[in-house]
């Protein structure tokens, strides 16, 4: 049987069909990737094209010459440096708040025993089925009474109160994969529940925490509805609102609009590709144990 299996795996015909299948798979994936990259490539090409050559029937996909000055013009029409500052403040604070608060709540649901734990966890998950529009009016009323309208507080403070049901679920699934022997050993050494969370759970959960951080970054960096509701003055606007204001002022100047859009999109692409390994690992490992 062993020799038969060896002959089967070393058969040239089997290797040929196996290699052909692999090659076809890669060709399909490359083809689909090119299809999805066409809009981004069009944005990049338009951002580097002269204004007189943007809307023409026989426009070249590779512009000549490259108009790098489009980026300077696009980013100096409005105070994008101020928009960038506000967006960074909101994004960094929300990443910290959501990562810490969601991990703390998830640790309680996964490692601590208390009456009604499962019922409470189901209630938390049920909030994911509520449309955002349902809670917008009462939330706006609360922030109005707190006099937080036209400040960055409505976009930052909620991140420190639980972090969101999806992040809690994701981290809870990951915490349940941590062996209970590590927790027992920490208790023998005199470590409290909070110490176990900080010294054992968090260091072992870097892939899941990185996944939460990436999701949080992408969500708040591209958030448009939240700033649109709570922000009114120009000095508190974010990049998403600034890009919308730019579109209202220069909507027909597609080369400048695409240059501004590429500038806003570039940090998201860089962060995603740099942390792609942790992103995939965190998603995969979070579903090992239910």
N, C-alpha and C positions, 0 to 999 in steps of 0.2 A: 504493500500500500504506500509506503514512504517513497519507494522508487517511482511508483506510478504518479504520485503527486509531484515529484520533482520533474519528471518528464513532461507533465502537463503544464507546469508553470514556466518551463524553459522552452516550450514549443514555439518556434518562430512565428507560426500563424497566430497563436494566442497573444504573443507580444505585439505583433503587428496591429491586431484589432484593438488591443488595449491602448497602444500609442495613438492610433487613429481616433479613438474615442476621446482621449485626452486633448488631442490637437483640435478636434471639432468643438469641444467644450470651451477651450480658450478662444477660438475664433468667434464663437457666439457671444462670449462675454466681452471680448474686445469690440465687436460690432455694436452691442447694446451700449457699451461705455461711450463709443463715439456718438451715438444718437443722442444720449443724454448730455453730452458735452457741447453739442452744436449751439444751444442758446447761450451758454457761457462764452464760447468762442466768438459768437456774434457780438456779445456785449463788449468783449475785450477789443475786437477789431473796430467796432464803432467808436470806442473811447479814444482810439489812436488815429482816427480819420479826420481829415479836414472838413470844415463845416459845409463847404460847397460840394463835397463828394459823398455825403452821408446818404441822401435820398436820391439815388440814381439807379437806373435799371440795370446797368452793367457794372455795378460797383465791385471792386476787388475785395476778396476776403482778407488778404494781407495788404494793409495800407502802405502806401509809399508816397511821401516819407512818413515816418512815425511822428505823430504830433504829441510829444510828451507834454507840451505846454497846456494841453486840454485839462490835465489833472490839476495844474496850478490854477488855471482859471476857475475850474469847478469848485475847488476847495477854498477859494478866496472871495467868492461872491457873497457867501454867508459865513458867519463866525463858526466854522466847523470845529475849530480847536476848542471852543466853549462847549459845543455839542458833544465832542469826544470826552471832555473832562466829566461832564454830567453822566454820560453813558458808562464811563469807567467806574465812577463812584457807585452808581447803582449796581452794576454788574458784579464788581468785587465784593461789595457788602452782601449782596444776595447769594453769591456763591458760598461765602463764609457762613451766612445765616442758615441757608437751606441744608448745607452739608452737615453742620453741627446739630441743628435741631432735628432734622429727619433721622440722622443716625442715632441720636439719643432716644427718640420715640421708638424707632425700629428695634433698638437693643432691648427696650422694655418689653415689647411684644414678643420677642424671640427668646430671651434668656430668663425673664422673670416670670414667676407664677403668682397670679392674683385672681380673685373671683371676677368673672365676666370678661376675662381677657379676650376670648375669641369673639364674643358678641361685640365688644368695643372695637376690635380690629375690623370686623365686618362693617360696622357703622362708618369707620374711617374710609374703607374702600368704597362704600356706597356714595361717598361724596364725589367720586370720579364720574358718576353718572349724571350729576347735576350740571346743566349748561352754565357757562360762566355768566351769561346774561341774566340768570335768575338772581344771582347775588350782587350784581353790579349796583343796583339802586340802593339797597340797604347799606352796602359798603360805602357808597358815596355819601350817604347821609351821615354815617358814623364819622368819616373823615372831615365832613363839613363842620360837624359839632366840635371836633378836635382842632379846627382851624388849620388843617394840613393841606388844604387845596392850594395849588400852585407852589408846592414844595416837593422835595424828593422823598419825603417820609412815607407817603402812601405806597411808593414803589419799593421801599427798602424794608420797613418795619415788619410787614406780614411774613417776610421770608424767615424771620427768627421765631415763628410760632408754628412749628411742625414741619415746615418745608414742603408740604404737599403730599397727598395720599400716594401718588405714584412713586415718589422717592422713598417714602416709608416702606411701601411694599417691596421695592427693589432691594433695599438694604436689609430688611427683615429676612428675605429669602437668603441673602448671603450670610447673615449672622447665624442662621440655622445650620449652615454647613460647617461651622467651626466646631471642632470636637469638644464635647463637654468635659473631657479630662483636663483640658487647659484651664477651664473655669474652676474646676475642683482644686487643681494645684494652686491656683492663685488664691482661693479661699483659705487653703491650708497655710499659706504664707501670710495670712492676715489681711488680704486685699478686700476692700469693700466692693459693692456692686458698681459704684462709680469708678473705682480704681480698675476693676476688670474691664469696664467699658473703655477707659482711656488707655490702659497699658496693654490690654490683650486684644480686644475686639477691633479697635481702630487700626493698629499697626498691621493686622492681618487682613484688613478690608480695603487695602489701597486700590485694587482694580474697581471695586464697586463705588468707592468714594470718587475715584476719577471719572467714572461714568456719570455719577450725579453732578459733579462739577461741570462736565462738558455739556450735559443737558441744560443745566442752570445757566451757563454762559450763553449758549445759543438762544435760549428762551428770552433772557433779559437783554441781550445785545440787539436782538431783532424785534423786541416788543414794541408794538405800535399802539395798540388799543389802550393800554394802561396810561402811558404818557399823554395820549390824546384826551383822555378823560380828566386827568388831574393837573396837567401842566397847561398854563396859559401864557406866561411871559416868555420872551425870547431867551432870557438868560438861564432859564431852567429847562429848555428843550433838550431832547436827546437826538442821537444821530438819525433815528427813524423819523422823528418829526421834522428834523432839519432837511432830510432827503425829500420828505413830502412838500415842505415849503419850497425847496429848490425846484421840484417838479411843477409847482404852481407858477413859479416865476419864469422858468426856462424849460417848460415842457416840450416846446418845439425844437429846442437845441439838443438833439439826441446825443451828439458827441459829448457834450458836457454832462448830460444826465447819466449816460453810461459810465463816464469817468468817475462821477460821484458815487454811483452804485457799486462799481468795482472797489473803490476805496473803502466803502462800508462793509462789503462782503469779504474782503481779503483777510481780516483777522480771524473770522470764523473758519475759513478754509485752512489757515495755518494751524490754528488750535486743534481742529479735528484731525488733520493728517499727522500732527506731532503726537497726539494722544490716542491714535487709532488702536494701538495694541491694547492699552488699558480699557478702552471703550468696549472692544469685542470680548475681552476676557471677563470684564465685569458683567456683561449681559449674559454670557454663557454660564458662568459659575453661579449666577443668581437663580438659575432655574434647576439646579441639581437636586435640591431638597425642598419639598413643599410642606 
